[in-house]
Amino acid sequence: MKIGCHLSSSGGYLAMGQTAESIGANVFQFFTRNPRGGAAKPIDIRDVDAFLKFAEEKGIGPILAHAPYTLNAAGAEKRVTDFALEVMIDDLKRLEYTPGALYNFHPGSHVGQGAEKGIELIANHLIKVLEATGPIKTTILLETMAGKGSEVGRNFGEIKSIIDKVEQSLITHHSSLIASTRLGVCLDTCHVWDGGYDIVNDLDGVLDEFDQVIGLDRLKAIHLNDSMNVLAAHKDRHEKIGKGKLTLEGIARIINHPKLKDLPFYLETPCDLQGYKEEIALLKGLRK
């Protein structure tokens, strides 16, 4: 089972790997920089090399890099979209030091421009990113969102529309760039539940819909979070595993589902390290 949690990156890659192992994790997620934005720390090649050796020895990976929350590819102001472009390009270049890593981002908020405009802006943003990072192999994941405010990605159709627009443009104008190998999806269990997908009582149906709309081949990672809210609340409030509306039985079905069980699971529950250690042990115990 590939299971881990979000860790602080303040101590570097090797420290994250060692922390992951100490709590029973074999994958982990981290912010590429301060989640509210700002410059990233310079890459320490010795730290990266030490981590890569440690990860290979301990069977850790894939690691999931999370873009800062302030990145909004669907912003209405040029300074906002310029920042999003600069950060994502820089993040992807830095991730070349850790081959096999995944890169996750919240698609964006259309801030009153409308979902259709937001989808167009996000697709154009990704096209520019792919053009600027052509040789880079890191897979970019669009996260499923809960649909609060003006979030784009509140349903599978919106995510599919973004991916389609990117690929159609690249096929037409940049055939040398193969987007299909670089664009994927991270499914957040709290978000899809809050967004109206009943993964507790109809997990098979939700996954069938995902497959029909997006394609399960695009699903590369799971944010495993319980939810404080009722179905379709559109609020995005994470809860500890088994303490929320998804229930422990519902979570057990998710981690054991044949279409999901081989994917990496990343916890973003409101826990400290000890809490994550206990949740990881609990989930391993539920694994069939």
N, C-alpha and C positions, 0 to 999 in steps of 0.2 A: 504494500500500500504506500503510495506517495502522499505523505501528509506532513504539514508544517504550519507555520503561522507568519504573521508580519513581525519583523524584527527591526530594531534600530540599526542604522548603518554607520553610526558615529564612530565605532571602533574599527571599521574597515571590513573587508570581505572575509578574511580569515577568522576574525572575531565572531562574525555572524555564523559562519560554518560551525565553529566550535560551540557556540550557544545553541544552535539548532540540534547538534548531536546530544548536548547535555539534557535536552528536554524530550528526546526521543523522536525528533523530526528528521526527515531526510529531504525536505524541500523547504524553502522559505521565500518570503516576499520582503521587499524593502523599498523605500522611497529613493529615487535617484538623486534627490536634493531635498531641501526643506519643503515640506508639503504645501507651504504657502508661497513657494517660489524662491527666487534668488539663485546665486551661482552655486554650482556643484564643487565639491572639494576636488583638487587635482588627483588624478589616478596615481596610485602608488604601485608601480610594476612589481616590486618585491612582494607586496601584500597580495596582489592578484595571483602571482605565480604560486605563492605558498597556499593560497586558498584552492587553486585548481588542483594542486597535488593532494591536498587534504580531502577535497570533494571526491576525487577519483578513488582514494583509498576507502572512504566511508560510504560511498554510493549516494552522494548528495546531489540533487538536481532533478528537474530543471529549476533554476532560480527565477523568480518573477520580479522584474523591476517595475515599480509603479510610478507613473508620471505625477508631478505635483497637482494638487487640486485646482490651483489657479490657472492651469492650462485650459483655455477655452477656444477651440478651433472654430466655434460658431459665433464668436463675439461680433458685436456691431461696430466696434471701434478698431481702427487699424493697429493701434498700439497693442491691443489685446491679441489680435491674430498674429501680429509680428512676433510677440513674445512667445506664443504657442509654437510657432514655426521654429524659432531659434532654439527653444528648449528641446523640442522633440528631435531635431537634427543632432544637436549636441549629445543628447542622451543616447541615441542610437550609435553614434560614433564611439562613445565611451563603452558601450556594451559589446563592441567588437573584441574587447579584452577578455570577455567571458563567453566563449562560444557556447551556443545552445541555450542561452538565456532567452526569456520571453519578456516582452515589453507591453504593459497594460496601461490604457488610458480611458478616462471618462470621455465619451464622444464630444460632449459640449452642451451648452445651453443657448437656445436661439434668442433669448432676452427680448421677446416680443416681436421678433422678425417673422415668426411662423416656422413650423416644423419643416416645411418644404425648403425654405431658404436655409435653415440650419443644416439640413442634410446636404444641400449643395455646397455650403461653405466647408463642412467637414470633409466631404469628398475632395474638394479642390485642395484643401490643406494636405490631405494624405498623398495626393498626386505630387505636390511640391516636395513633400518629405521623401517619397520614393525616388523622385528625380534627383534629389540632392544626395541620396544615400544608396545609389544604384547597386554597388558591389556588396553592400552590407546584407548579411543573411538573417539578422535577428527578426523573429516573427512579431508583428505588431498586433495586439489584441484590443478589440473594441469591447468595452464592458457593458453588459446588460444593465439598464438603469431602472429605478423604481418609478420614475415619471413625476417626481416632485417639481413644482415650478415649471420652467420651460425646458427641462431636460430633453435632449434628443437621445434616442436609443431606448425609449420606454416600451417598445415592443419589438418583436423579431423582424417585423416588416421594415421598420426604420433602419435597423442595422443592415439588413439585406440591401436596402436602397443605396446606402452609403457604399457598400462593397461593390455593388453593380456599377455605380457611376464611376468609381475608381478604375475598375477593370475595363469598362468600355472605353474610357478615355485612353488608358495605356495601350490597349489593343490598337486603337485608331492612330495614336500619335507617338507611342513609345513602345513598339513591339519588343524591343530588347529587354524591357523590364517585365519580369514575371511576377505580378502582384499576387497571384493565387497562392504562391508559396510563402508570402510574407504577411498576409492579412488573415487573422483568425478572430475568435470570440472567447472572452472569459465570462462564464455564466455565474452571476452572483445569486445565491439561493434566496437571500433576504430580498434583493431587488426584484427578482422575477415574481416572487410571492406578493410583495407590496405592489408590483405592477399589474397583478391580476391573473397570473398563471398559477393554477392550483397544483403545485408539485407535491402536496400532501396526499390528496385524494385521487389525483389523476396524473401521476408522474409519467406514465407511459404515453398518455395523450399529449402532454406538454412536449415530451421529447420527439414524438412523431411530428408535431407541428414545427418544432425547431428544425427537424430534418427536412421537412417539405419546404420550409421557407428559406432557411439559410444553408442547411446541410450539416450533418453531424461531423463531417470531415473538417469543418472549420472550428469545431469546439476543441480548444487546446488546454483549458484550465478551468477550475471551479473555485470561486470564493465561497467557502463553506461557512455560512452565518445563519443563525436562527433570527427570527424577527419578533419585535415587540408588538407588531401591528396585525390587525385582521387582514384577510385577503383583499387585495386591490385598494389598500389604504393610501398608496402613493406617498409614503412618508419617509421610508429609508431609515429605520431605527434598528440597528443590530442588537441581538441578544445573545447571551451565552448558550452554548449547545444544550438542547433539551429543556431550556428554561422559557422558551417562547412559543409562538403559535405553530411553528413547524413540527414541534414535538420530537422527542427522542426517537420514536418509532418512524416518523417521517424522515428524519436525518439518516437513520439506519438504512431505509430503503434507497436513499440517494447514493450513499457510499457503496452499496452492494449491487446497484443496478448494473446489469451487464454492459450497457452502453456508456456507463460513466466510471466504473470501478478502476479502470486502468489510467484514468486521467490524474494529474496532480491536484490535490486539494489544499487550499491555503486558507487558514482561519484568520478572520478579522473581527473576532468577537471581543467584547469589552473585558479583556483579561490582562493580568500581569503575567510574567514568565511562568510562575508556579501554576497559575490558572491554565495557561496554554499546555503546560506539561500534563496536567490532569485531563484536559480535554483530548489531547492526543492519545493518551492511554485509554480513555473511555472509547474513543472512536476505533482504535485498534481492537478493542475488546468486542465491538459490535460487528467487526468485519467477519464475513463468512468465507 
